[in-house]
Amino acid sequence: MKIYTIGFTKTNAENFFRRLEQSKVRSVLDTRLNRTSQLSGFAKQDDLRFFLQRISNVVYKIEESLAPTSDMLDAYRRKEVSWREYEKLYLDLLNDRKVENIVDIESMEQCCLLCSEAKPDHCHRRLAANYMADAKEGISIIHL
């Protein structure tokens, strides 16, 4: 089973949608806390739902259980916690929420976890994907 991840900052719409199409992604699971931000016009929740369906016939879903809390995210952005501390806080949050019982991991084949960060290195979508892979054998993760 393949799970993909993608970010939308530092790219344009053409590149973003092309990467999804080339990977044959069937659904995008939005893991953002703030889905109506102006970071990228094409990635606001309602616009993204429309574009994914129209351009690529990809289903758009929101999974709030994979979003960090605002306190956690704000603390990281204000540099009150390091990336390592943020990782631990986020993974503890997923454990506390028992995400593996909320998200149907079995139905995630060709699914792509979405967040804003351009690269997965310091993004919670990578942590969420790794968490899913730890919960179910045979998952490979591909960062677009």
N, C-alpha and C positions, 0 to 999 in steps of 0.2 A: 504494500500500500504506500502511495506517495502523498505526502502533505507538503504543500508549498507555502512560502511566506513572501510577502512583497510590501514595500513601502512606496509612498507616492511623492515624497519631497525630492527635490533635486532631479526631477525628471519631467518630461512633458507628457501630455495625454497619449500621443502617438506611441511613444516608447513604452509607457505603462501598459496600454491595452495590447500592444504587439507581444510583450513578454507573456502576458496571460494567454493569449491566443496560441502562441507557439508551444506553450507548455500543455495545451489542451485542458486547462483548468475548467471545471464544470460549475464550481461555486466559489464565492468569496465570502469569508467569514470575517466580519468587521469586529476587531478586538479593541477599538479605540474607546476611550472614555468620552472624548469630545468629537462627535461625528458631524458637527455643523461648522467647524472652524474654516477660516478663510485661507489656510495654508496653501491650498491648491483648489482652484475653482471646480475642477472636474471631480474632486474627491469628497465633496459635501454629500452627506448621506443620500438625500433624495436624487441628486444629480447622478451620483455613482450608480445607484440602483437602475436608473434609466439607461445610462451609457453601457453598463455591463450587459443588460438584456438586449439593447438595440445593436450594439457593435459586435458582441461576442456570444450572445445567447447564454450568458453566464448568470446564474442565480445569485442574488445578493442577500445575505443574512447578517443579522446582528447577534453577537453573543456577548452579552454584558458580563457574564461570569468570568470571561477572560480579560476584562479590562481592569487595570489597576485602580486603586481608590484615588480620589483627588488629593487627599493628604499625602499619600505615598509619592505620587507623581510630582506634586508641588515641592516636596522636600528634596527630591532628586534634582529637579530643575533649579532650585535655589542653592544647590550644592551643600545642603545640610546633611545629606547622606551620600556616601560613595556609590559607585556602580555595584560593587560587591554587596554592600548593605541593601541596596535596592533589590538586587537579585534575590537575596534571602527573604526580604519582606514580601516580594511578589510570589515567590514559590510557596512561602508559608500561607499566603492568601489563597492560592489555588488549592493547597491541601485543606485549609479550613473550609473552603467552599465545596470541597469534594467534587471538583470539576469533572472528574472522570465519570461521575454519576449524573451529571447535568448534560454534558456534551455527548452526543452519540458518536463516539469515535469510529465505530464500524461504518458509519455513513460518510466518513470524511475522505474517501478515495477521490483524488483529483481536486481536493479542496485547497484553497489558498487563504492563509491567515493574513489579514491586512492591518497595517498600522502606518503611522506617518513617517517614521525614521527611514532614511534612504538606505541604510545598511543594517543588517540584523545584529551586528556586534553588541550594540548597547540599546537593544529594543526588546520589549516584553514579548513580542510575537515569537521571537526565537525561543525564549524561555517557555512559552506556552506550547510551542511545537515539540520541544524536548520533553516537556511534562507528558504530553500525549504519547510520545514514542516510548517513554518509560512505563506508561500505563498499559500499552498493548504492543506485543511483539510484532516484528515485521514491518514497522513503519520506517520509511526513509524520508528524510527532510531535504527539500531543495529550496534554497533561497534564490528568488528571482531578482 
